[in-house]
Amino acid sequence: MSTKINGLDVRPAAPAATAPIARSKDSFSADGAPVGPGSSGVQITETARHLASLEKLVANVPEVDQEKVAEISLAIERGLFQVQPERIADQLLRLEQSLARASGRMK
């Protein structure tokens, strides 16, 4: 059987007569217990522990600083809030550079 896709004639590959592939050792025994060196199961790295502690700290920080929102809202109402385009542009560039460094696009 053949199927033509975009002008290509695609046919299934014929099975080759090769020796069977040996299975690698399982990491668990038949009863589900881990086997091998340090059979204690899952090992958590120091980095993972650090990330977990940071996650707990961040969970307690409010998502929105209500005091800052109220302060800016009042300044807008009174006509005292001034947009500073240069400062906004600088902060956006810093953010972009930080993200680029973090993703490995920039050194």
C-alpha positions, 0 to 999 in steps of 0.5 A: 500500500502506498499513499501520495502526499504532496507528490511523494510516494510514502510506503511503509518500511519493510520489517528488517530481520534483526536481533531482538533489542535487549530491555534495559533494567527496570528501576522498580521491582515487580512489587513496585519498590525502587531497586538499585543504588540509593533505593530510597525513591525520589531525591529532591535537589537543593535547588528544588528545596530552595524553589519550594521555599521561595514559592511559599514566600511568594504565596504570602505576598499580595498580588496588588499593592492596594495602597499604591493603587489608591495613591496613584488613583488619587493623583490621577483624580487631582490631575497630579499624575504625570506620565514619564515616557522616558522612564517607561521606555527605560524600564521596558528595555531593562525588563526585555534585557533581563528576560533575554539574559534569563532565556539565554539569548543574551549574555 
